[in-house]
């Protein structure tokens, strides 16, 4: 299972480049920066990878996603200061490492 975060950038949050480096250092696979979304109409829905947004950073709650064949889970980065964001990433780093090992 791939792991990543989605982030709504604000003027008081962390710089996107710094966030990307921090995520990579902690073993995350992806960073999604929110703007707007759409679903392509030309694809077969059966072939689309499934992504769960705002997944709970809890191993036991994530296991059913894996068993259901979910391709990616994204954790929310809170809309807080840079230092608080880095604390959240550090707190979740052991979980990310466990999920990466289980691939």
TIDREN-660772 format. One record per residue (C-alpha): residue number from 1; residue in one letter; x, y, z. Coordinates in nm, 3 decimals, decimal comma. Layout:
REM TIDREN-660772
+--------+-------+---------+---------+---------+
! sedren ! dolum !      xx !      yy !      zz !
+--------+-------+---------+---------+---------+
!    NUM !     A !       X !       Y !       Z !
...
+--------+-------+---------+---------+---------+
This chain:
REM TIDREN-660772
+--------+-------+---------+---------+---------+
! sedren ! dolum !      xx !      yy !      zz !
+--------+-------+---------+---------+---------+
!      1 !     X !   0,000 !   0,000 !   0,000 !
!      2 !     X !   0,137 !   0,340 !  -0,093 !
!      3 !     X !   0,117 !   0,622 !   0,159 !
!      4 !     X !   0,107 !   0,995 !   0,119 !
!      5 !     X !  -0,048 !   1,315 !   0,243 !
!      6 !     X !  -0,267 !   1,582 !   0,094 !
!      7 !     X !  -0,217 !   1,943 !   0,190 !
!      8 !     X !  -0,406 !   2,266 !   0,138 !
!      9 !     X !  -0,130 !   2,529 !   0,130 !
!     10 !     X !  -0,179 !   2,850 !   0,326 !
!     11 !     X !   0,033 !   3,156 !   0,386 !
!     12 !     X !   0,127 !   3,042 !   0,738 !
!     13 !     X !   0,186 !   2,675 !   0,669 !
!     14 !     X !   0,495 !   2,491 !   0,553 !
!     15 !     X !   0,658 !   2,561 !   0,215 !
!     16 !     X !   0,561 !   2,291 !  -0,038 !
!     17 !     X !   0,923 !   2,207 !  -0,126 !
!     18 !     X !   1,015 !   2,172 !   0,241 !
!     19 !     X !   0,709 !   1,955 !   0,303 !
!     20 !     X !   0,802 !   1,732 !   0,008 !
!     21 !     X !   1,156 !   1,684 !   0,140 !
!     22 !     X !   1,025 !   1,614 !   0,493 !
!     23 !     X !   0,784 !   1,352 !   0,359 !
!     24 !     X !   1,054 !   1,182 !   0,154 !
!     25 !     X !   1,289 !   1,172 !   0,453 !
!     26 !     X !   1,015 !   1,002 !   0,656 !
!     27 !     X !   0,931 !   0,737 !   0,398 !
!     28 !     X !   0,608 !   0,872 !   0,249 !
!     29 !     X !   0,541 !   0,790 !  -0,118 !
!     30 !     X !   0,340 !   1,090 !  -0,232 !
!     31 !     X !   0,234 !   1,449 !  -0,176 !
!     32 !     X !  -0,091 !   1,581 !  -0,319 !
!     33 !     X !  -0,141 !   1,955 !  -0,320 !
!     34 !     X !  -0,510 !   2,035 !  -0,336 !
!     35 !     X !  -0,658 !   2,269 !  -0,590 !
!     36 !     X !  -0,955 !   2,098 !  -0,751 !
!     37 !     X !  -1,039 !   1,747 !  -0,861 !
!     38 !     X !  -1,217 !   1,577 !  -1,146 !
!     39 !     X !  -1,284 !   1,224 !  -1,263 !
!     40 !     X !  -1,195 !   1,147 !  -1,626 !
!     41 !     X !  -1,498 !   1,025 !  -1,818 !
!     42 !     X !  -1,295 !   0,829 !  -2,072 !
!     43 !     X !  -1,159 !   0,563 !  -1,834 !
!     44 !     X !  -1,308 !   0,231 !  -1,739 !
!     45 !     X !  -1,396 !   0,264 !  -1,367 !
!     46 !     X !  -1,288 !  -0,095 !  -1,302 !
!     47 !     X !  -0,929 !  -0,003 !  -1,392 !
!     48 !     X !  -0,903 !   0,313 !  -1,184 !
!     49 !     X !  -0,680 !   0,289 !  -0,876 !
!     50 !     X !  -0,863 !   0,366 !  -0,553 !
!     51 !     X !  -0,731 !   0,630 !  -0,315 !
!     52 !     X !  -0,867 !   0,691 !   0,034 !
!     53 !     X !  -0,835 !   1,053 !   0,144 !
!     54 !     X !  -0,811 !   1,147 !   0,512 !
!     55 !     X !  -0,720 !   0,793 !   0,611 !
!     56 !     X !  -0,682 !   0,747 !   0,986 !
!     57 !     X !  -0,315 !   0,717 !   1,087 !
!     58 !     X !  -0,389 !   0,394 !   1,272 !
!     59 !     X !  -0,251 !   0,057 !   1,157 !
!     60 !     X !  -0,554 !  -0,144 !   1,268 !
!     61 !     X !  -0,792 !   0,087 !   1,084 !
!     62 !     X !  -0,577 !   0,073 !   0,769 !
!     63 !     X !  -0,564 !  -0,307 !   0,744 !
!     64 !     X !  -0,920 !  -0,338 !   0,605 !
!     65 !     X !  -0,826 !  -0,093 !   0,328 !
!     66 !     X !  -0,539 !  -0,318 !   0,223 !
!     67 !     X !  -0,761 !  -0,626 !   0,238 !
!     68 !     X !  -1,016 !  -0,447 !   0,016 !
!     69 !     X !  -0,747 !  -0,382 !  -0,247 !
!     70 !     X !  -0,714 !  -0,009 !  -0,190 !
!     71 !     X !  -0,415 !   0,120 !  -0,386 !
!     72 !     X !  -0,328 !   0,434 !  -0,190 !
!     73 !     X !  -0,412 !   0,601 !   0,138 !
!     74 !     X !  -0,352 !   0,969 !   0,203 !
!     75 !     X !  -0,322 !   1,127 !   0,543 !
!     76 !     X !  -0,431 !   1,482 !   0,606 !
!     77 !     X !  -0,169 !   1,741 !   0,691 !
!     78 !     X !  -0,334 !   1,980 !   0,936 !
!     79 !     X !  -0,364 !   2,348 !   0,851 !
!     80 !     X !  -0,123 !   2,459 !   1,123 !
!     81 !     X !   0,227 !   2,602 !   1,152 !
!     82 !     X !   0,534 !   2,448 !   0,993 !
!     83 !     X !   0,668 !   2,310 !   1,322 !
!     84 !     X !   0,335 !   2,150 !   1,410 !
!     85 !     X !   0,317 !   1,987 !   1,065 !
!     86 !     X !   0,664 !   1,840 !   1,108 !
!     87 !     X !   0,562 !   1,701 !   1,451 !
!     88 !     X !   0,263 !   1,526 !   1,290 !
!     89 !     X !   0,489 !   1,378 !   1,021 !
!     90 !     X !   0,734 !   1,255 !   1,283 !
!     91 !     X !   0,451 !   1,102 !   1,486 !
!     92 !     X !   0,326 !   0,909 !   1,181 !
!     93 !     X !   0,672 !   0,805 !   1,054 !
!     94 !     X !   0,676 !   0,465 !   1,234 !
!     95 !     X !   0,339 !   0,376 !   1,081 !
!     96 !     X !   0,459 !   0,476 !   0,735 !
!     97 !     X !   0,767 !   0,255 !   0,779 !
!     98 !     X !   0,547 !  -0,041 !   0,881 !
!     99 !     X !   0,322 !   0,003 !   0,580 !
!    100 !     X !   0,622 !   0,031 !   0,347 !
!    101 !     X !   0,771 !  -0,293 !   0,485 !
!    102 !     X !   0,443 !  -0,477 !   0,428 !
!    103 !     X !   0,430 !  -0,403 !   0,053 !
+--------+-------+---------+---------+---------+
